[in-house]
Amino acid sequence: MTWQAEEALTVPSSALFRDGERWAVFRVEGARARLTPVTVGRNNGRQAQILDGISEGDALVLFPGAGLEDGMKVKPR
């Protein structure tokens, strides 16, 4: 089954992780990683639809490591 939407905010699925019972991402804010809960819609394993929690243009950490915590400094690669 194929799914499409006129306007959908999507992110790479590699940015998502489970934080307890919820989905989350690390949003980059001022060179720091910020734990941000998100509401996920459709997810095909490569791209995920985000219904709530972040905005278009937000920078995210891809493949966040287990040691990354809220407020830690990050830099782009």
C-alpha positions in Angstrom: 0.0 0.0 0.0 1.3 3.4 -0.9 0.7 6.5 1.3 1.0 10.1 0.4 0.1 13.5 1.8 0.1 17.0 0.3 2.0 18.5 3.2 3.7 16.1 5.6 6.7 16.8 7.9 9.0 13.8 7.6 12.4 12.9 9.1 14.8 10.1 8.6 13.7 7.1 10.7 17.3 7.0 12.0 16.6 10.1 14.1 13.9 8.4 16.1 14.3 6.4 19.3 12.1 5.2 22.1 12.1 7.2 25.3 10.1 5.0 27.6 6.7 4.6 26.1 7.0 7.5 23.7 9.0 8.4 20.5 11.6 11.1 20.7 14.4 12.8 18.7 17.3 14.9 19.7 16.8 18.4 18.3 19.9 20.6 18.0 19.5 23.9 19.7 22.5 26.2 20.1 25.0 23.4 19.7 23.3 21.3 22.3 21.1 18.2 21.9 17.6 18.7 23.3 15.5 15.6 24.0 12.2 16.3 22.2 9.2 14.0 22.4 7.4 13.6 19.0 4.2 12.0 17.8 4.9 9.7 14.8 2.4 9.0 12.1 3.4 6.8 9.2 6.9 5.2 9.2 8.3 3.0 6.4 11.6 2.4 8.1 13.4 5.0 6.1 11.2 8.1 6.6 8.7 8.9 9.3 5.9 11.3 9.4 6.0 13.6 12.4 2.6 14.9 13.6 3.7 16.9 16.6 6.8 17.9 18.5 9.2 19.5 16.0 8.9 22.0 13.2 10.1 22.2 9.6 13.8 23.3 9.5 14.7 21.9 13.0 18.1 20.2 12.9 18.1 16.7 14.3 20.8 14.2 15.5 20.8 11.1 13.2 21.7 7.8 14.7 21.9 9.1 18.3 24.1 7.0 20.5 23.1 5.5 23.8 25.4 7.9 25.7 23.8 11.1 24.3 21.8 13.0 26.9 19.7 16.1 26.9 21.8 19.2 27.0 25.1 17.6 25.8 27.1 19.6 23.3 27.0 18.4 19.7 28.6 19.5 16.5 27.7 18.9 12.8 29.7 16.4 10.8 
